[in-house]
Amino acid sequence: MLTKDDMCKEMGNYQLFFHRFDNYSHLIIYGAGGYGKTIYNVMKNIINIKSFIDNNLKKQQEGYLGLPVYPEHELGNLVTNDSALIIGFRAKEEVDDLLNKLETKYNFKRNENLFSEEVFENILSEEYLKMIYRTEFGKELNFENPKTYNEKLQWLKLYNQKPEYTNMADKYKVRKIIADKIGEEYLIPLLGVYDKFEDIKFDKLPNQFVLKCNHDCNSVQICKDKKVFDFAYAGLILNKCLKLNYYPHSREFVYKNIKPCIIAEQYLGEVYDYRFFTFNGSVKVIGVYSGFSNVNIYDPNWEYIPMSLNNYPTDPNHTVEKPYKLNEMIKLAETLSDGIPFLRVDFYYVNNKIYFGELTFYPSNGWTIFNPERWNEIFGSYLKLPKKKVISAC
């Protein structure tokens, strides 16, 4: 088990951060989600984790990571002089707003027993990723001789930082790249681009549409009928996502300098999402996603591969018909990924027509769970890393 002294020794100048908790017997984490999980994994061997705070009712009912989840209004009864409260990774603006609210409403004093872990942002990326990798997988991350798929994606984050990748990861700016490389006929019709939710003129949009931010993967809001669409909830989610930057939490270079916006696109209906995993410009694996209720994996010849990614259910008896234009999709994916060590290229296939979805450089942040685990090494064998490191000055 990695102790606090071990962490301090490894983290060098950052040991002061961990020693800030010396006066507390336990820790409460605000935020029972991906960011909260990261803090839990980093801190669980340093200080006793007592519970999570989250206003999500389902999380309160089910718990999170085996711990209870309490609503925010119970903070006053939970946080005492011998406990510390730490806030999950959030945009700085959101952190400041939350800290001010907690200080005003619950009389918590910042830098006494109320913390934001933004100090993590200042930890050198290689040290940070090693720390997270160890807590996620219980293994050492080998940057000198990476072999697995997950290890190699972490290497690419740090040492293949080509500036042009930022526009490729931007769901709005990538549209021009797609139009130039394979043709605008593959683009989903664009209905609008907005700086914030309040700018959207819904009377100008059709009855069905899709809203999403250009810099994340969790903001998608689908309107199938304006009469029953929850505009208030959509606005809450989208405006919240606009404030987020994935980089501090994931160190995914491509998201660091994207200027967030909201885009509206035509709704294509209930469709399969075909995800082409390209390694050095060659498609090796295809994931077919059916709303995450089922994810089947195939090779380029459309032979079913008995494996799962991130514990999503897979079923060889769940027949996914081979797309008539599969070869065209493979060719398009390889055109878009030419010269890039790894890239996942997503397409939709509707009424015998191919639509581009997005480009992803580090699926699942490079923390993919493989079952069987040997596929982590097989994927890694497909990926040949560049000999020359490219590190952006930005």
ABEGO torsion letter per residue (X at the ends): XBBAAAAAAAAEAAAAAAAAAAABABBBBBEBBAAAAAAAAAAAAABBBABBBBABAAAAAAEBGGBBBBBAAAAAAABBAABBBBBBBBBAAAAAAAAAAAAAAAGBBBGBABBBAAAAAABBAAAAAAAAAAAAAGBBBBAABBABAAAAAAAAAAABBBAAAAAAABAAAAAAAAAAAAEAAABBBBAEBBABAAABBAAABBABBBBBBAABAAABBBBABAAABBAAAAAAAAAAAAABBAAAAAGBAAAAABBBBBBBBBBAEBBBBBBBBBBGGBBABBBBBBGGABBBBBBAAGBBBBBBBGGBBBBAABBBBBBAAAAAAAAAAAAAABGBABBBBBBBBBGGBBBBABBBABBGGGABBBOBAAAAAAAAAABBBBABBBBBAX
